Amino acid sequence: MSGAEGLNFADLYKEAKTMLTGTFDVIFTDVTAAQTANGKPMLKYKASAEGGPHHGHTFYGNITISAENQAALRIFFSQMEAIGLGAQFMSTVPPGPVGLETIAQTMIGRRAVFEVDTHQWQGVDRESVKAIKPSRLGGPGAGGPPIAG
């Protein structure tokens, strides 16, 4: 059976059922520009925990841009500032889809702190990033260049 070699279902089950909550230092490992089902611009990300007992744990999430909602825009730009992409960076971003892609690519390799809780979605418990804050580890996320790697 192709693709099943080496799968340890007990370990996979434990990983799937482990829900993390708390504060985690993370690095963005993959970010793509996308759209929500309603056509709003969105950044889909994967971020990996750095250090601690959950080093390497992957968090998945979306950051949606709701241009019609001033409160939502404040949250979006606060999150971007925490990642090190503040006003100076935003003034260089081209408009439209190219700009969203520019933001996505620039996020990769940057650090932040995630505050994580759980919530239910369609009857299933899921990890949920409640806040994105500036990195405690220095470097990217504090406005520095991305980490090579």
N, C-alpha and C positions, 0 to 999 in steps of 0.2 A: 504494500500500500504506500504509494508515493507521499512524501511529506510527513509521515507519522513516525519515521525512525527517530529514536532518541527522545520522544515525548514522554515526560513523566507526568501522568495525569494527576497524581496526588499533589505534586508541587504546583502544577497549573491551577488546580482547584483552590489551593491555599492562597496563591497570588490573586486569583480572581475574586476571592471572598474577603481579602484583607482590605479594609477601608482605613485610610490614614486621615487623621485630623491633627491640626496643630500648625506650627510655623516651620517652613522649610526654605533653605537656601537652594535656589535652582539656577540652571542655565538653559536658555532656549536652544533646543537642538534642531528643530524644524518648524518653520513658519511659512504658511502659504496664504496668498490672497484668494478670497472666495466670495460667494454671495450667499445670504440666507435664502430660505424658501420664498421670502417676501421681496427678494431683490436688493436687500441692503448690503453694503460692503461689509466684509467680515475678514478677520485674520484668524486662521485656524493654527493652533500651535501644539507642539510637544515640548515639554520642559523636563529636565532630569534633575532629581534631587542630588545635591552635592554635600558629601559628608554625612555624619551621623549614622544611626542604625539602618536608615532607609536609603542610603547612598545608591544612586542609580535608578530609583523608582521613577517611573514616567508618569507625568501628569499631562492630561489632554484637555484642551479647552478652546473656546472661541472668544474673540473680542469683536463685538459688533459696533459699527458706526451708525448711530441714529442721528443724522444731520438735522432732523426736524425737532429734536428734543434737547434743549439746552442743558438740562441736568445730566442726561446721558452723555453729551459731548464733554462736559466737565469731567465725568468719570473716565471716559476714553483718554482724554489728554493727561489726566492725573496718572493713569496707568503708563502712558507713554513716557512721561517725565520720570517715573520711578525706574523705567528701563534705561533711562539716559537719552531719551529722544524728546527733548524739550522744544521751546520756541525757536531756538537757533536752528536746530535740525529741521523742524517743520517748515521753516521759511524757505528751505531749499528743495522741498518735495514737490515734484511736478503734479499738476492736477490730474484727476481721473484714475483709471486703472493702473497706469504706469506708476503713479504715486503710491497707491496701495501696495503694489509689488515692491517698490523701493523700501517702504516701511517694513514689509515682511522680511525681505532679505537682510535689512540692517539689524533686525531683532535677533537673528541667528548668532549665537555665541555670546549674547549679553546675559548678564546675571540680574537676578531680582530675588525678592523674598515673597513667597506665597503664604497667605493665611488660608488654610484649607479646613473645610467642614464637610458634612454630608447632607444630601437632600434626596428626596424621592423624585424620580422621573419615570412615568409610565409604570408605577408600582415597583420600581427597582431602586435600591439605595445606590447612590453614586457619590464619588468625591466631587467637591465643588470648590473652586478657587473663589474665596469671598473677597480677597483684597490682594493687590500686587503693590509691593512696597520696594524702596531702594535696597540694593544689595548691601549686605553686611560684610561681604568678602572683598569689597573694593573692585577696581577694574571696571569692566563693562557694567552698565546699569548705573554707574556714577558718572557717566558721560565719557568713559574711556573707550578705546578701540575694541573691537571684538577680539575674543580669545582665538588664537590660531588653533587649528586642529581639525 
